[in-house]
Amino acid sequence: MLQTSSLEIPALISRVRNSIVFQAICGRTFSDIELCFWRHPAGVHAEKPFMASEDEGVASRTSDPGTPVSLARMRHEYTDAGLSESELAPDWVTQFGVWLEQAIATPAIVEPNAMVLSTVDAEGRPNSRTVLLKGYDRDGLVFYTNYRSRKGVELTHNPYASLLFPWYPLHRQVIIRGRVERVERAVSEAYFRSRPRGAQLGAWASPQSEVIESREVLEAAWEQYSQRWPEGTQIPTPEHWGGHRVVPDSVEFWQGRANRLHDRLRYRRVNGEWIIERLAP
Ligand SMILES: Cc1cc2nc3c(=O)[nH]c(=O)nc-3n(C[C@H](O)[C@H](O)[C@H](O)COP(=O)(O)O)c2cc1C
């Protein structure tokens, strides 16, 4: 039972802060419990900003006109149980499955299958964007996109990428690096057919990553394709649309811990064999 005497308050705050209900409301823990319940004047639930002192001006920003916020002071301590070599699954795909399921079961993680995909352009400059994981197994992780998009073109020229799952409410991230290949045509087509009609038409209507004149142009194109393939007819998969599979050669599991002594355990493929290494945080 929770004790409420003044002597127990720090412990109580710590227990409330770490409770599932609190984290479900706030999505994460704070070093100051009151921050969670501060209400933005516009009615939007937001965290109370940290007030910046004058000498912190460099790292400050303004979230609200006249409300200084100190990015330099924004931090919170992780109190999670760690990730140890002994509890790690023998292969990356099993370990990834366990963490993905836990992310899916965490209400504060809105799109648990969203991942940040980074590719590199012809000048060696990286580009990042979010895509959705649509399947994974031992062979790799699959997402779908327009092959003529910026990412599609970059992957054609340099078929290597990194994926990052930002599961902040669990104080976790997974970073995957590897070679990228296109998935089999039949697989892309099967997935395309499973998409809602509107999204199928969207794939035809959007010249992804190109500069367009206006939103109206986009909507007119969608309308045109909608008339070409009326409700009830099968929409073919565009040639320029399909899946990519990232075939990992490195998969890092990161778990936040106290005092910034986080756990980083990495599966890395060396000469066809997977090894597990611990990295300094
Ligand atoms: C939550 C979320 C999920 C997304 N999923 C995809 C996706 O699965 N495939 C895709 O092509 N774009 C997706 N996007 C849009 C991309 O982030 C990006 O804007 C688009 O693919 C163009 O990227 P590029 O110009 O770098 O090629 C998603 C965006 C968000 C915010």
The ligand as a Gaussian input file, in Angstrom:
#p B3LYP/6-31G(d) Opt

LIG

0 1
 C        4.449000       8.151000     -39.613000
 C        4.896000       8.248000     -41.057000
 C        4.907000       7.103000     -41.826000
 C        5.327000       7.174000     -43.162000
 N        5.373000       6.014000     -43.884000
 C        5.836000       6.046000     -45.140000
 C        6.010000       4.834000     -45.884000
 O        5.788000       3.713000     -45.388000
 N        6.452000       4.935000     -47.159000
 C        6.751000       6.141000     -47.739000
 O        7.132000       6.151000     -48.913000
 N        6.618000       7.299000     -47.069000
 C        6.191000       7.287000     -45.772000
 N        6.079000       8.453000     -45.054000
 C        6.466000       9.726000     -45.726000
 C        7.989000       9.845000     -45.712000
 O        8.436000      10.226000     -44.409000
 C        8.546000      10.818000     -46.753000
 O        7.950000      12.093000     -46.618000
 C        8.308000      10.334000     -48.177000
 O        8.511000       8.944000     -48.296000
 C        9.242000      11.048000     -49.148000
 O       10.577000      10.814000     -48.750000
 P       11.805000      11.118000     -49.723000
 O       11.480000      12.380000     -50.474000
 O       13.004000      11.278000     -48.832000
 O       11.938000       9.937000     -50.646000
 C        5.695000       8.421000     -43.726000
 C        5.703000       9.560000     -42.926000
 C        5.318000       9.467000     -41.607000
 C        5.369000      10.714000     -40.742000

